Each structure stands twice: as structure tokens, then as C-alpha cells.
Amino acid sequence: MREQQEDLEFDPREEARRREAEEEARIARRIRRELIRVDSGEADEDMAREREAIEREREQEQERERRQQRRSRSLLWQVFSGSFLVGSGATQYYNYLIAMAAMCLVSIFVTFMSLNADMECRNLEEQVRVLRERAVLMQEQRFRRGSYNEIMRMLEDRGIRMTDLSDDSRLIER
């Protein structure tokens, strides 16, 4: 029995050697298959397809780059994307941009202030018109009162008595 146990002993190096041999055999089979493909011309077709795919990818990349360059050159796109602010030489104009923005804000403020002043002016003109109408009405009333009182005083000075005829219902005879 001891002899049987010695024969069944586990050798880890043997397992690694066996795996390496299997791997080498697999690689050798692949190489043989590729050589057969190359000899038959199939590999050339695959390589031509790969070259075409690479060429298409390169053309697509170039087209993307051309579109990007066209887009980056377009003034409208630069303004829309804001890329003109970070472009070369743009930093020297930041002071001018800030000054223009400040002037725009001041212009808006002055416009609103002038509109407000115009509304106040129109309100004051309306008030003046109403006050002038009142003044004319009060002057008319004062004139009416003043005329009546003046006439009454003059009649009293001359000794004439004034009677209200609207209440008297006398008939004038001929």
C-alpha cells in the first residue's frame, strides 16, 4: 500500500508544466491556423477590411475636426458659446467689456429715472390743471358774491330798498 501512496503523490510543478504544455500547444495551433489563412489569402482580406475601417475612422475624425474648426471660427458660435472670452488676446479687452457693461447698466438706470421723472411731471401737470379749474370756479363765485354785495351796498347808500319779486305775486295793471 505504501507503494501505491508514493505513486499518487502530488507534485505542484507537474501541474504547472502540464498547463504550460497545453498553452504552448494552443498557441501553436493558432499560429498554424493564421499561417493557413495567410497562405489562402483570407488574412489579406481581413487586413484590407481593417485598413478600410481605420481609414474611415480617420476620415470621420478629420471631418469632426473640420466641423469644430468651422464652428470655432464662426462669430455667432463664439458669441453663443462664450468662447470669445477665453480666446487668445481676449483678456486684454476685459477692461473694455466691463466698462461697456457698466455703461449699459448706467444707461438703463438713467432711462428708468427719466421715465419716473416724466410720470411725476405729468402728474404735476394734471394737478395744476385741476387747480386752475378750481381757481376759475372760485373766482366766478367770488365775482358773483362780490357783485351782489356791491349792488346791495350801493342801493343802501342811495336809500333804495330792494324787494324780492320772485315771492311777490302782484299783477301789473294797465
URCORQUI-V682286 format. One record per pair of residues at least 24 apart in sequence whose ideal C-beta (glycine too) atoms are under 7 Angstrom apart, sorted by sequence separation. I is the first residue (numbers start at 0). J is the second residue. D is the distance in whole Angstrom. If there is no record, write none. Layout:
i = {I	I}
j = {J	J}
d = {D	D}
This chain:
none
